Amino acid sequence: MKFNPTWHLVDGCGACLVRQGGDPANIADRVAVIEKTPRVRTGPLPDDWTPGPKGINAQDEESRAWCERKLKSLGWTPESRG
């Protein structure tokens, strides 16, 4: 399972990572989301999200790093850049 390592600003207040080839506008393609609290998708159902520690906002580097570490711990790998 691969994810695009580029963060996308979405919904006017959040940021997300999407699965390889995914569309940030499609909620089903999102594998990590940050508004204030980061969340990572852990299953196929709409409620299958694991929250992380409360952050500041969608630009919070610690929240973004938590999402990327959590995705990798779940078997996701980032796409190559370039």
mmCIF file of the N, C-alpha and C atoms, coordinates in Angstrom:
data_MODEL
# 
_entry.id   MODEL 
# 
loop_
_atom_site.group_PDB 
_atom_site.id 
_atom_site.type_symbol 
_atom_site.label_atom_id 
_atom_site.label_alt_id 
_atom_site.label_comp_id 
_atom_site.label_asym_id 
_atom_site.label_entity_id 
_atom_site.label_seq_id 
_atom_site.pdbx_PDB_ins_code 
_atom_site.Cartn_x 
_atom_site.Cartn_y 
_atom_site.Cartn_z 
_atom_site.occupancy 
_atom_site.B_iso_or_equiv 
_atom_site.pdbx_formal_charge 
_atom_site.auth_seq_id 
_atom_site.auth_comp_id 
_atom_site.auth_asym_id 
_atom_site.auth_atom_id 
_atom_site.pdbx_PDB_model_num 
ATOM 1   N N  . MET A 1 1  ? 0.851   -1.165 0.000  1.00 0.00 ? 1  MET A N  1 
ATOM 2   C CA . MET A 1 1  ? 0.000   0.000  0.000  1.00 0.00 ? 1  MET A CA 1 
ATOM 3   C C  . MET A 1 1  ? 0.899   1.231  0.000  1.00 0.00 ? 1  MET A C  1 
ATOM 4   N N  . LYS A 1 2  ? 0.614   2.128  -0.909 1.00 0.00 ? 2  LYS A N  1 
ATOM 5   C CA . LYS A 1 2  ? 1.433   3.343  -1.024 1.00 0.00 ? 2  LYS A CA 1 
ATOM 6   C C  . LYS A 1 2  ? 0.553   4.579  -0.847 1.00 0.00 ? 2  LYS A C  1 
ATOM 7   N N  . PHE A 1 3  ? 1.181   5.620  -0.289 1.00 0.00 ? 3  PHE A N  1 
ATOM 8   C CA . PHE A 1 3  ? 0.496   6.898  -0.182 1.00 0.00 ? 3  PHE A CA 1 
ATOM 9   C C  . PHE A 1 3  ? 1.344   7.984  -0.823 1.00 0.00 ? 3  PHE A C  1 
ATOM 10  N N  . ASN A 1 4  ? 0.665   9.014  -1.309 1.00 0.00 ? 4  ASN A N  1 
ATOM 11  C CA . ASN A 1 4  ? 1.336   10.172 -1.877 1.00 0.00 ? 4  ASN A CA 1 
ATOM 12  C C  . ASN A 1 4  ? 1.843   11.008 -0.701 1.00 0.00 ? 4  ASN A C  1 
ATOM 13  N N  . PRO A 1 5  ? 3.156   11.282 -0.589 1.00 0.00 ? 5  PRO A N  1 
ATOM 14  C CA . PRO A 1 5  ? 3.691   11.995 0.570  1.00 0.00 ? 5  PRO A CA 1 
ATOM 15  C C  . PRO A 1 5  ? 3.476   13.514 0.554  1.00 0.00 ? 5  PRO A C  1 
ATOM 16  N N  . THR A 1 6  ? 2.764   14.019 -0.445 1.00 0.00 ? 6  THR A N  1 
ATOM 17  C CA . THR A 1 6  ? 2.480   15.455 -0.527 1.00 0.00 ? 6  THR A CA 1 
ATOM 18  C C  . THR A 1 6  ? 1.209   15.779 0.250  1.00 0.00 ? 6  THR A C  1 
ATOM 19  N N  . TRP A 1 7  ? 1.305   16.719 1.169  1.00 0.00 ? 7  TRP A N  1 
ATOM 20  C CA . TRP A 1 7  ? 0.123   17.157 1.924  1.00 0.00 ? 7  TRP A CA 1 
ATOM 21  C C  . TRP A 1 7  ? -0.715  18.078 1.054  1.00 0.00 ? 7  TRP A C  1 
ATOM 22  N N  . HIS A 1 8  ? -2.042  17.853 1.066  1.00 0.00 ? 8  HIS A N  1 
ATOM 23  C CA . HIS A 1 8  ? -2.987  18.643 0.286  1.00 0.00 ? 8  HIS A CA 1 
ATOM 24  C C  . HIS A 1 8  ? -3.883  19.418 1.241  1.00 0.00 ? 8  HIS A C  1 
ATOM 25  N N  . LEU A 1 9  ? -4.073  20.715 0.993  1.00 0.00 ? 9  LEU A N  1 
ATOM 26  C CA . LEU A 1 9  ? -5.018  21.498 1.778  1.00 0.00 ? 9  LEU A CA 1 
ATOM 27  C C  . LEU A 1 9  ? -6.417  21.191 1.269  1.00 0.00 ? 9  LEU A C  1 
ATOM 28  N N  . VAL A 1 10 ? -7.321  20.888 2.191  1.00 0.00 ? 10 VAL A N  1 
ATOM 29  C CA . VAL A 1 10 ? -8.686  20.494 1.817  1.00 0.00 ? 10 VAL A CA 1 
ATOM 30  C C  . VAL A 1 10 ? -9.715  21.128 2.745  1.00 0.00 ? 10 VAL A C  1 
ATOM 31  N N  . ASP A 1 11 ? -10.910 21.253 2.239  1.00 0.00 ? 11 ASP A N  1 
ATOM 32  C CA . ASP A 1 11 ? -12.073 21.676 3.009  1.00 0.00 ? 11 ASP A CA 1 
ATOM 33  C C  . ASP A 1 11 ? -11.889 23.019 3.712  1.00 0.00 ? 11 ASP A C  1 
ATOM 34  N N  . GLY A 1 12 ? -10.960 23.827 3.256  1.00 0.00 ? 12 GLY A N  1 
ATOM 35  C CA . GLY A 1 12 ? -10.776 25.151 3.797  1.00 0.00 ? 12 GLY A CA 1 
ATOM 36  C C  . GLY A 1 12 ? -10.115 25.235 5.161  1.00 0.00 ? 12 GLY A C  1 
ATOM 37  N N  . CYS A 1 13 ? -9.887  24.105 5.815  1.00 0.00 ? 13 CYS A N  1 
ATOM 38  C CA . CYS A 1 13 ? -9.306  24.166 7.166  1.00 0.00 ? 13 CYS A CA 1 
ATOM 39  C C  . CYS A 1 13 ? -8.426  22.976 7.498  1.00 0.00 ? 13 CYS A C  1 
ATOM 40  N N  . GLY A 1 14 ? -8.280  22.045 6.596  1.00 0.00 ? 14 GLY A N  1 
ATOM 41  C CA . GLY A 1 14 ? -7.530  20.835 6.915  1.00 0.00 ? 14 GLY A CA 1 
ATOM 42  C C  . GLY A 1 14 ? -6.505  20.489 5.864  1.00 0.00 ? 14 GLY A C  1 
ATOM 43  N N  . ALA A 1 15 ? -5.776  19.426 6.147  1.00 0.00 ? 15 ALA A N  1 
ATOM 44  C CA . ALA A 1 15 ? -4.782  18.900 5.212  1.00 0.00 ? 15 ALA A CA 1 
ATOM 45  C C  . ALA A 1 15 ? -4.921  17.385 5.204  1.00 0.00 ? 15 ALA A C  1 
ATOM 46  N N  . CYS A 1 16 ? -4.549  16.757 4.096  1.00 0.00 ? 16 CYS A N  1 
ATOM 47  C CA . CYS A 1 16 ? -4.651  15.308 4.025  1.00 0.00 ? 16 CYS A CA 1 
ATOM 48  C C  . CYS A 1 16 ? -3.544  14.716 3.168  1.00 0.00 ? 16 CYS A C  1 
ATOM 49  N N  . LEU A 1 17 ? -3.324  13.435 3.408  1.00 0.00 ? 17 LEU A N  1 
ATOM 50  C CA . LEU A 1 17 ? -2.515  12.588 2.533  1.00 0.00 ? 17 LEU A CA 1 
ATOM 51  C C  . LEU A 1 17 ? -3.480  11.630 1.861  1.00 0.00 ? 17 LEU A C  1 
ATOM 52  N N  . VAL A 1 18 ? -3.199  11.251 0.619  1.00 0.00 ? 18 VAL A N  1 
ATOM 53  C CA . VAL A 1 18 ? -4.080  10.328 -0.102 1.00 0.00 ? 18 VAL A CA 1 
ATOM 54  C C  . VAL A 1 18 ? -3.306  9.090  -0.549 1.00 0.00 ? 18 VAL A C  1 
ATOM 55  N N  . ARG A 1 19 ? -4.065  8.027  -0.792 1.00 0.00 ? 19 ARG A N  1 
ATOM 56  C CA . ARG A 1 19 ? -3.460  6.796  -1.321 1.00 0.00 ? 19 ARG A CA 1 
ATOM 57  C C  . ARG A 1 19 ? -2.874  7.071  -2.692 1.00 0.00 ? 19 ARG A C  1 
ATOM 58  N N  . GLN A 1 20 ? -1.964  6.230  -3.150 1.00 0.00 ? 20 GLN A N  1 
ATOM 59  C CA . GLN A 1 20 ? -1.322  6.375  -4.451 1.00 0.00 ? 20 GLN A CA 1 
ATOM 60  C C  . GLN A 1 20 ? -2.386  6.516  -5.534 1.00 0.00 ? 20 GLN A C  1 
ATOM 61  N N  . GLY A 1 21 ? -2.260  7.556  -6.346 1.00 0.00 ? 21 GLY A N  1 
ATOM 62  C CA . GLY A 1 21 ? -3.213  7.793  -7.428 1.00 0.00 ? 21 GLY A CA 1 
ATOM 63  C C  . GLY A 1 21 ? -4.534  8.372  -6.967 1.00 0.00 ? 21 GLY A C  1 
ATOM 64  N N  . GLY A 1 22 ? -4.654  8.696  -5.677 1.00 0.00 ? 22 GLY A N  1 
ATOM 65  C CA . GLY A 1 22 ? -5.915  9.185  -5.125 1.00 0.00 ? 22 GLY A CA 1 
ATOM 66  C C  . GLY A 1 22 ? -6.156  10.660 -5.409 1.00 0.00 ? 22 GLY A C  1 
ATOM 67  N N  . ASP A 1 23 ? -7.396  11.053 -5.172 1.00 0.00 ? 23 ASP A N  1 
ATOM 68  C CA . ASP A 1 23 ? -7.839  12.429 -5.366 1.00 0.00 ? 23 ASP A CA 1 
ATOM 69  C C  . ASP A 1 23 ? -8.149  13.027 -3.995 1.00 0.00 ? 23 ASP A C  1 
ATOM 70  N N  . PRO A 1 24 ? -7.477  14.116 -3.596 1.00 0.00 ? 24 PRO A N  1 
ATOM 71  C CA . PRO A 1 24 ? -7.735  14.710 -2.286 1.00 0.00 ? 24 PRO A CA 1 
ATOM 72  C C  . PRO A 1 24 ? -9.191  15.135 -2.069 1.00 0.00 ? 24 PRO A C  1 
ATOM 73  N N  . ALA A 1 25 ? -9.908  15.417 -3.153 1.00 0.00 ? 25 ALA A N  1 
ATOM 74  C CA . ALA A 1 25 ? -11.315 15.803 -3.029 1.00 0.00 ? 25 ALA A CA 1 
ATOM 75  C C  . ALA A 1 25 ? -12.214 14.612 -2.689 1.00 0.00 ? 25 ALA A C  1 
ATOM 76  N N  . ASN A 1 26 ? -11.720 13.406 -2.908 1.00 0.00 ? 26 ASN A N  1 
ATOM 77  C CA . ASN A 1 26 ? -12.490 12.195 -2.629 1.00 0.00 ? 26 ASN A CA 1 
ATOM 78  C C  . ASN A 1 26 ? -12.122 11.691 -1.230 1.00 0.00 ? 26 ASN A C  1 
ATOM 79  N N  . ILE A 1 27 ? -13.048 11.804 -0.292 1.00 0.00 ? 27 ILE A N  1 
ATOM 80  C CA . ILE A 1 27 ? -12.784 11.420 1.098  1.00 0.00 ? 27 ILE A CA 1 
ATOM 81  C C  . ILE A 1 27 ? -12.326 9.970  1.188  1.00 0.00 ? 27 ILE A C  1 
ATOM 82  N N  . ALA A 1 28 ? -12.826 9.100  0.346  1.00 0.00 ? 28 ALA A N  1 
ATOM 83  C CA . ALA A 1 28 ? -12.452 7.684  0.382  1.00 0.00 ? 28 ALA A CA 1 
ATOM 84  C C  . ALA A 1 28 ? -10.980 7.468  0.047  1.00 0.00 ? 28 ALA A C  1 
ATOM 85  N N  . ASP A 1 29 ? -10.349 8.419  -0.646 1.00 0.00 ? 29 ASP A N  1 
ATOM 86  C CA . ASP A 1 29 ? -8.934  8.305  -1.012 1.00 0.00 ? 29 ASP A CA 1 
ATOM 87  C C  . ASP A 1 29 ? -7.997  8.830  0.072  1.00 0.00 ? 29 ASP A C  1 
ATOM 88  N N  . ARG A 1 30 ? -8.541  9.502  1.069  1.00 0.00 ? 30 ARG A N  1 
ATOM 89  C CA . ARG A 1 30 ? -7.711  10.097 2.115  1.00 0.00 ? 30 ARG A CA 1 
ATOM 90  C C  . ARG A 1 30 ? -7.267  9.025  3.105  1.00 0.00 ? 30 ARG A C  1 
ATOM 91  N N  . VAL A 1 31 ? -5.980  9.008  3.418  1.00 0.00 ? 31 VAL A N  1 
ATOM 92  C CA . VAL A 1 31 ? -5.458  8.035  4.390  1.00 0.00 ? 31 VAL A CA 1 
ATOM 93  C C  . VAL A 1 31 ? -5.004  8.706  5.681  1.00 0.00 ? 31 VAL A C  1 
ATOM 94  N N  . ALA A 1 32 ? -4.840  10.015 5.658  1.00 0.00 ? 32 ALA A N  1 
ATOM 95  C CA . ALA A 1 32 ? -4.523  10.792 6.856  1.00 0.00 ? 32 ALA A CA 1 
ATOM 96  C C  . ALA A 1 32 ? -5.153  12.167 6.702  1.00 0.00 ? 32 ALA A C  1 
ATOM 97  N N  . VAL A 1 33 ? -5.684  12.694 7.822  1.00 0.00 ? 33 VAL A N  1 
ATOM 98  C CA . VAL A 1 33 ? -6.341  13.995 7.814  1.00 0.00 ? 33 VAL A CA 1 
ATOM 99  C C  . VAL A 1 33 ? -5.926  14.750 9.072  1.00 0.00 ? 33 VAL A C  1 
ATOM 100 N N  . ILE A 1 34 ? -5.698  16.044 8.923  1.00 0.00 ? 34 ILE A N  1 
ATOM 101 C CA . ILE A 1 34 ? -5.436  16.904 10.079 1.00 0.00 ? 34 ILE A CA 1 
ATOM 102 C C  . ILE A 1 34 ? -6.330  18.128 9.985  1.00 0.00 ? 34 ILE A C  1 
ATOM 103 N N  . GLU A 1 35 ? -7.064  18.395 11.031 1.00 0.00 ? 35 GLU A N  1 
ATOM 104 C CA . GLU A 1 35 ? -7.703  19.695 11.223 1.00 0.00 ? 35 GLU A CA 1 
ATOM 105 C C  . GLU A 1 35 ? -6.947  20.290 12.413 1.00 0.00 ? 35 GLU A C  1 
ATOM 106 N N  . LYS A 1 36 ? -7.308  19.883 13.634 1.00 0.00 ? 36 LYS A N  1 
ATOM 107 C CA . LYS A 1 36 ? -6.451  20.146 14.802 1.00 0.00 ? 36 LYS A CA 1 
ATOM 108 C C  . LYS A 1 36 ? -5.849  18.829 15.269 1.00 0.00 ? 36 LYS A C  1 
ATOM 109 N N  . THR A 1 37 ? -6.685  17.801 15.330 1.00 0.00 ? 37 THR A N  1 
ATOM 110 C CA . THR A 1 37 ? -6.216  16.477 15.741 1.00 0.00 ? 37 THR A CA 1 
ATOM 111 C C  . THR A 1 37 ? -5.918  15.649 14.506 1.00 0.00 ? 37 THR A C  1 
ATOM 112 N N  . PRO A 1 38 ? -4.721  15.076 14.410 1.00 0.00 ? 38 PRO A N  1 
ATOM 113 C CA . PRO A 1 38 ? -4.424  14.223 13.253 1.00 0.00 ? 38 PRO A CA 1 
ATOM 114 C C  . PRO A 1 38 ? -5.161  12.891 13.374 1.00 0.00 ? 38 PRO A C  1 
ATOM 115 N N  . ARG A 1 39 ? -5.544  12.331 12.243 1.00 0.00 ? 39 ARG A N  1 
ATOM 116 C CA . ARG A 1 39 ? -6.202  11.019 12.198 1.00 0.00 ? 39 ARG A CA 1 
ATOM 117 C C  . ARG A 1 39 ? -5.655  10.231 11.019 1.00 0.00 ? 39 ARG A C  1 
ATOM 118 N N  . VAL A 1 40 ? -5.556  8.920  11.220 1.00 0.00 ? 40 VAL A N  1 
ATOM 119 C CA . VAL A 1 40 ? -5.082  8.026  10.170 1.00 0.00 ? 40 VAL A CA 1 
ATOM 120 C C  . VAL A 1 40 ? -6.133  6.949  9.947  1.00 0.00 ? 40 VAL A C  1 
ATOM 121 N N  . ARG A 1 41 ? -6.421  6.674  8.670  1.00 0.00 ? 41 ARG A N  1 
ATOM 122 C CA . ARG A 1 41 ? -7.399  5.623  8.330  1.00 0.00 ? 41 ARG A CA 1 
ATOM 123 C C  . ARG A 1 41 ? -6.801  4.262  8.668  1.00 0.00 ? 41 ARG A C  1 
ATOM 124 N N  . THR A 1 42 ? -7.572  3.456  9.393  1.00 0.00 ? 42 THR A N  1 
ATOM 125 C CA . THR A 1 42 ? -7.104  2.130  9.784  1.00 0.00 ? 42 THR A CA 1 
ATOM 126 C C  . THR A 1 42 ? -7.938  1.004  9.197  1.00 0.00 ? 42 THR A C  1 
ATOM 127 N N  . GLY A 1 43 ? -8.911  1.334  8.367  1.00 0.00 ? 43 GLY A N  1 
ATOM 128 C CA . GLY A 1 43 ? -9.742  0.309  7.749  1.00 0.00 ? 43 GLY A CA 1 
ATOM 129 C C  . GLY A 1 43 ? -10.598 0.920  6.653  1.00 0.00 ? 43 GLY A C  1 
ATOM 130 N N  . PRO A 1 44 ? -11.424 0.097  6.007  1.00 0.00 ? 44 PRO A N  1 
ATOM 131 C CA . PRO A 1 44 ? -12.191 0.564  4.857  1.00 0.00 ? 44 PRO A CA 1 
ATOM 132 C C  . PRO A 1 44 ? -13.475 1.328  5.197  1.00 0.00 ? 44 PRO A C  1 
ATOM 133 N N  . LEU A 1 45 ? -13.948 1.236  6.421  1.00 0.00 ? 45 LEU A N  1 
ATOM 134 C CA . LEU A 1 45 ? -15.213 1.867  6.780  1.00 0.00 ? 45 LEU A CA 1 
ATOM 135 C C  . LEU A 1 45 ? -15.033 3.351  7.101  1.00 0.00 ? 45 LEU A C  1 
ATOM 136 N N  . PRO A 1 46 ? -16.081 4.152  6.940  1.00 0.00 ? 46 PRO A N  1 
ATOM 137 C CA . PRO A 1 46 ? -15.966 5.582  7.202  1.00 0.00 ? 46 PRO A CA 1 
ATOM 138 C C  . PRO A 1 46 ? -15.518 5.915  8.630  1.00 0.00 ? 46 PRO A C  1 
ATOM 139 N N  . ASP A 1 47 ? -15.799 5.051  9.589  1.00 0.00 ? 47 ASP A N  1 
ATOM 140 C CA . ASP A 1 47 ? -15.433 5.315  10.985 1.00 0.00 ? 47 ASP A CA 1 
ATOM 141 C C  . ASP A 1 47 ? -14.091 4.719  11.382 1.00 0.00 ? 47 ASP A C  1 
ATOM 142 N N  . ASP A 1 48 ? -13.369 4.118  10.461 1.00 0.00 ? 48 ASP A N  1 
ATOM 143 C CA . ASP A 1 48 ? -12.094 3.444  10.766 1.00 0.00 ? 48 ASP A CA 1 
ATOM 144 C C  . ASP A 1 48 ? -10.928 4.422  10.780 1.00 0.00 ? 48 ASP A C  1 
ATOM 145 N N  . TRP A 1 49 ? -10.892 5.287  11.783 1.00 0.00 ? 49 TRP A N  1 
ATOM 146 C CA . TRP A 1 49 ? -9.832  6.286  11.926 1.00 0.00 ? 49 TRP A CA 1 
ATOM 147 C C  . TRP A 1 49 ? -9.244  6.182  13.325 1.00 0.00 ? 49 TRP A C  1 
ATOM 148 N N  . THR A 1 50 ? -7.935  6.330  13.426 1.00 0.00 ? 50 THR A N  1 
ATOM 149 C CA . THR A 1 50 ? -7.254  6.376  14.720 1.00 0.00 ? 50 THR A CA 1 
ATOM 150 C C  . THR A 1 50 ? -6.767  7.804  14.933 1.00 0.00 ? 50 THR A C  1 
ATOM 151 N N  . PRO A 1 51 ? -7.200  8.449  16.035 1.00 0.00 ? 51 PRO A N  1 
ATOM 152 C CA . PRO A 1 51 ? -6.741  9.808  16.295 1.00 0.00 ? 51 PRO A CA 1 
ATOM 153 C C  . PRO A 1 51 ? -5.359  9.828  16.932 1.00 0.00 ? 51 PRO A C  1 
ATOM 154 N N  . GLY A 1 52 ? -4.652  10.898 16.684 1.00 0.00 ? 52 GLY A N  1 
ATOM 155 C CA . GLY A 1 52 ? -3.348  11.106 17.306 1.00 0.00 ? 52 GLY A CA 1 
ATOM 156 C C  . GLY A 1 52 ? -3.440  12.182 18.364 1.00 0.00 ? 52 GLY A C  1 
ATOM 157 N N  . PRO A 1 53 ? -2.304  12.664 18.828 1.00 0.00 ? 53 PRO A N  1 
ATOM 158 C CA . PRO A 1 53 ? -2.300  13.726 19.835 1.00 0.00 ? 53 PRO A CA 1 
ATOM 159 C C  . PRO A 1 53 ? -2.778  15.052 19.244 1.00 0.00 ? 53 PRO A C  1 
ATOM 160 N N  . LYS A 1 54 ? -3.506  15.809 20.053 1.00 0.00 ? 54 LYS A N  1 
ATOM 161 C CA . LYS A 1 54 ? -4.043  17.086 19.570 1.00 0.00 ? 54 LYS A CA 1 
ATOM 162 C C  . LYS A 1 54 ? -2.920  18.000 19.100 1.00 0.00 ? 54 LYS A C  1 
ATOM 163 N N  . GLY A 1 55 ? -3.126  18.558 17.927 1.00 0.00 ? 55 GLY A N  1 
ATOM 164 C CA . GLY A 1 55 ? -2.151  19.471 17.359 1.00 0.00 ? 55 GLY A CA 1 
ATOM 165 C C  . GLY A 1 55 ? -2.651  20.899 17.380 1.00 0.00 ? 55 GLY A C  1 
ATOM 166 N N  . ILE A 1 56 ? -2.022  21.729 16.571 1.00 0.00 ? 56 ILE A N  1 
ATOM 167 C CA . ILE A 1 56 ? -2.372  23.149 16.526 1.00 0.00 ? 56 ILE A CA 1 
ATOM 168 C C  . ILE A 1 56 ? -3.321  23.440 15.366 1.00 0.00 ? 56 ILE A C  1 
ATOM 169 N N  . ASN A 1 57 ? -2.934  22.975 14.170 1.00 0.00 ? 57 ASN A N  1 
ATOM 170 C CA . ASN A 1 57 ? -3.732  23.195 12.965 1.00 0.00 ? 57 ASN A CA 1 
ATOM 171 C C  . ASN A 1 57 ? -3.212  22.265 11.866 1.00 0.00 ? 57 ASN A C  1 
ATOM 172 N N  . ALA A 1 58 ? -3.734  22.429 10.668 1.00 0.00 ? 58 ALA A N  1 
ATOM 173 C CA . ALA A 1 58 ? -3.367  21.551 9.555  1.00 0.00 ? 58 ALA A CA 1 
ATOM 174 C C  . ALA A 1 58 ? -1.916  21.695 9.123  1.00 0.00 ? 58 ALA A C  1 
ATOM 175 N N  . GLN A 1 59 ? -1.275  22.790 9.511  1.00 0.00 ? 59 GLN A N  1 
ATOM 176 C CA . GLN A 1 59 ? 0.133   23.027 9.151  1.00 0.00 ? 59 GLN A CA 1 
ATOM 177 C C  . GLN A 1 59 ? 1.105   22.498 10.207 1.00 0.00 ? 59 GLN A C  1 
ATOM 178 N N  . ASP A 1 60 ? 0.592   21.957 11.301 1.00 0.00 ? 60 ASP A N  1 
ATOM 179 C CA . ASP A 1 60 ? 1.418   21.511 12.424 1.00 0.00 ? 60 ASP A CA 1 
ATOM 180 C C  . ASP A 1 60 ? 2.357   20.376 12.004 1.00 0.00 ? 60 ASP A C  1 
ATOM 181 N N  . GLU A 1 61 ? 3.655   20.645 12.017 1.00 0.00 ? 61 GLU A N  1 
ATOM 182 C CA . GLU A 1 61 ? 4.651   19.665 11.558 1.00 0.00 ? 61 GLU A CA 1 
ATOM 183 C C  . GLU A 1 61 ? 4.666   18.408 12.434 1.00 0.00 ? 61 GLU A C  1 
ATOM 184 N N  . GLU A 1 62 ? 4.451   18.547 13.744 1.00 0.00 ? 62 GLU A N  1 
ATOM 185 C CA . GLU A 1 62 ? 4.432   17.372 14.619 1.00 0.00 ? 62 GLU A CA 1 
ATOM 186 C C  . GLU A 1 62 ? 3.260   16.464 14.278 1.00 0.00 ? 62 GLU A C  1 
ATOM 187 N N  . SER A 1 63 ? 2.099   17.048 13.982 1.00 0.00 ? 63 SER A N  1 
ATOM 188 C CA . SER A 1 63 ? 0.930   16.250 13.592 1.00 0.00 ? 63 SER A CA 1 
ATOM 189 C C  . SER A 1 63 ? 1.168   15.549 12.260 1.00 0.00 ? 63 SER A C  1 
ATOM 190 N N  . ARG A 1 64 ? 1.781   16.247 11.322 1.00 0.00 ? 64 ARG A N  1 
ATOM 191 C CA . ARG A 1 64 ? 2.089   15.638 10.024 1.00 0.00 ? 64 ARG A CA 1 
ATOM 192 C C  . ARG A 1 64 ? 3.073   14.484 10.188 1.00 0.00 ? 64 ARG A C  1 
ATOM 193 N N  . ALA A 1 65 ? 4.096   14.693 11.029 1.00 0.00 ? 65 ALA A N  1 
ATOM 194 C CA . ALA A 1 65 ? 5.077   13.626 11.261 1.00 0.00 ? 65 ALA A CA 1 
ATOM 195 C C  . ALA A 1 65 ? 4.418   12.429 11.939 1.00 0.00 ? 65 ALA A C  1 
ATOM 196 N N  . TRP A 1 66 ? 3.494   12.667 12.887 1.00 0.00 ? 66 TRP A N  1 
ATOM 197 C CA . TRP A 1 66 ? 2.794   11.568 13.553 1.00 0.00 ? 66 TRP A CA 1 
ATOM 198 C C  . TRP A 1 66 ? 2.011   10.752 12.521 1.00 0.00 ? 66 TRP A C  1 
ATOM 199 N N  . CYS A 1 67 ? 1.302   11.442 11.626 1.00 0.00 ? 67 CYS A N  1 
ATOM 200 C CA . CYS A 1 67 ? 0.522   10.738 10.593 1.00 0.00 ? 67 CYS A CA 1 
ATOM 201 C C  . CYS A 1 67 ? 1.421   9.857  9.731  1.00 0.00 ? 67 CYS A C  1 
ATOM 202 N N  . GLU A 1 68 ? 2.539   10.402 9.303  1.00 0.00 ? 68 GLU A N  1 
ATOM 203 C CA . GLU A 1 68 ? 3.432   9.636  8.438  1.00 0.00 ? 68 GLU A CA 1 
ATOM 204 C C  . GLU A 1 68 ? 4.019   8.432  9.174  1.00 0.00 ? 68 GLU A C  1 
ATOM 205 N N  . ARG A 1 69 ? 4.406   8.616  10.433 1.00 0.00 ? 69 ARG A N  1 
ATOM 206 C CA . ARG A 1 69 ? 4.924   7.470  11.224 1.00 0.00 ? 69 ARG A CA 1 
ATOM 207 C C  . ARG A 1 69 ? 3.843   6.411  11.422 1.00 0.00 ? 69 ARG A C  1 
ATOM 208 N N  . LYS A 1 70 ? 2.622   6.847  11.731 1.00 0.00 ? 70 LYS A N  1 
ATOM 209 C CA . LYS A 1 70 ? 1.518   5.905  11.969 1.00 0.00 ? 70 LYS A CA 1 
ATOM 210 C C  . LYS A 1 70 ? 1.193   5.133  10.688 1.00 0.00 ? 70 LYS A C  1 
ATOM 211 N N  . LEU A 1 71 ? 1.139   5.826  9.551  1.00 0.00 ? 71 LEU A N  1 
ATOM 212 C CA . LEU A 1 71 ? 0.879   5.131  8.289  1.00 0.00 ? 71 LEU A CA 1 
ATOM 213 C C  . LEU A 1 71 ? 1.942   4.066  8.029  1.00 0.00 ? 71 LEU A C  1 
ATOM 214 N N  . LYS A 1 72 ? 3.207   4.419  8.224  1.00 0.00 ? 72 LYS A N  1 
ATOM 215 C CA . LYS A 1 72 ? 4.293   3.460  8.003  1.00 0.00 ? 72 LYS A CA 1 
ATOM 216 C C  . LYS A 1 72 ? 4.178   2.280  8.951  1.00 0.00 ? 72 LYS A C  1 
ATOM 217 N N  . SER A 1 73 ? 3.760   2.512  10.205 1.00 0.00 ? 73 SER A N  1 
ATOM 218 C CA . SER A 1 73 ? 3.602   1.410  11.170 1.00 0.00 ? 73 SER A CA 1 
ATOM 219 C C  . SER A 1 73 ? 2.469   0.471  10.770 1.00 0.00 ? 73 SER A C  1 
ATOM 220 N N  . LEU A 1 74 ? 1.536   0.974  9.956  1.00 0.00 ? 74 LEU A N  1 
ATOM 221 C CA . LEU A 1 74 ? 0.409   0.168  9.476  1.00 0.00 ? 74 LEU A CA 1 
ATOM 222 C C  . LEU A 1 74 ? 0.704   -0.505 8.134  1.00 0.00 ? 74 LEU A C  1 
ATOM 223 N N  . GLY A 1 75 ? 1.945   -0.348 7.638  1.00 0.00 ? 75 GLY A N  1 
ATOM 224 C CA . GLY A 1 75 ? 2.337   -1.014 6.396  1.00 0.00 ? 75 GLY A CA 1 
ATOM 225 C C  . GLY A 1 75 ? 2.284   -0.145 5.152  1.00 0.00 ? 75 GLY A C  1 
ATOM 226 N N  . TRP A 1 76 ? 1.935   1.131  5.292  1.00 0.00 ? 76 TRP A N  1 
ATOM 227 C CA . TRP A 1 76 ? 1.914   2.037  4.150  1.00 0.00 ? 76 TRP A CA 1 
ATOM 228 C C  . TRP A 1 76 ? 3.338   2.513  3.865  1.00 0.00 ? 76 TRP A C  1 
ATOM 229 N N  . THR A 1 77 ? 3.654   2.738  2.605  1.00 0.00 ? 77 THR A N  1 
ATOM 230 C CA . THR A 1 77 ? 4.945   3.303  2.230  1.00 0.00 ? 77 THR A CA 1 
ATOM 231 C C  . THR A 1 77 ? 4.698   4.496  1.323  1.00 0.00 ? 77 THR A C  1 
ATOM 232 N N  . PRO A 1 78 ? 5.547   5.524  1.440  1.00 0.00 ? 78 PRO A N  1 
ATOM 233 C CA . PRO A 1 78 ? 5.349   6.689  0.570  1.00 0.00 ? 78 PRO A CA 1 
ATOM 234 C C  . PRO A 1 78 ? 5.780   6.397  -0.864 1.00 0.00 ? 78 PRO A C  1 
ATOM 235 N N  . GLU A 1 79 ? 5.067   6.987  -1.825 1.00 0.00 ? 79 GLU A N  1 
ATOM 236 C CA . GLU A 1 79 ? 5.495   6.939  -3.224 1.00 0.00 ? 79 GLU A CA 1 
ATOM 237 C C  . GLU A 1 79 ? 6.821   7.640  -3.351 1.00 0.00 ? 79 GLU A C  1 
ATOM 238 N N  . SER A 1 80 ? 7.581   7.267  -4.341 1.00 0.00 ? 80 SER A N  1 
ATOM 239 C CA . SER A 1 80 ? 8.828   7.975  -4.621 1.00 0.00 ? 80 SER A CA 1 
ATOM 240 C C  . SER A 1 80 ? 8.505   9.348  -5.176 1.00 0.00 ? 80 SER A C  1 
ATOM 241 N N  . ARG A 1 81 ? 9.262   10.330 -4.751 1.00 0.00 ? 81 ARG A N  1 
ATOM 242 C CA . ARG A 1 81 ? 9.090   11.694 -5.289 1.00 0.00 ? 81 ARG A CA 1 
ATOM 243 C C  . ARG A 1 81 ? 10.084  11.859 -6.436 1.00 0.00 ? 81 ARG A C  1 
ATOM 244 N N  . GLY A 1 82 ? 9.556   11.999 -7.623 1.00 0.00 ? 82 GLY A N  1 
ATOM 245 C CA . GLY A 1 82 ? 10.441  12.227 -8.750 1.00 0.00 ? 82 GLY A CA 1 
ATOM 246 C C  . GLY A 1 82 ? 10.493  11.037 -9.584 1.00 0.00 ? 82 GLY A C  1 
# 
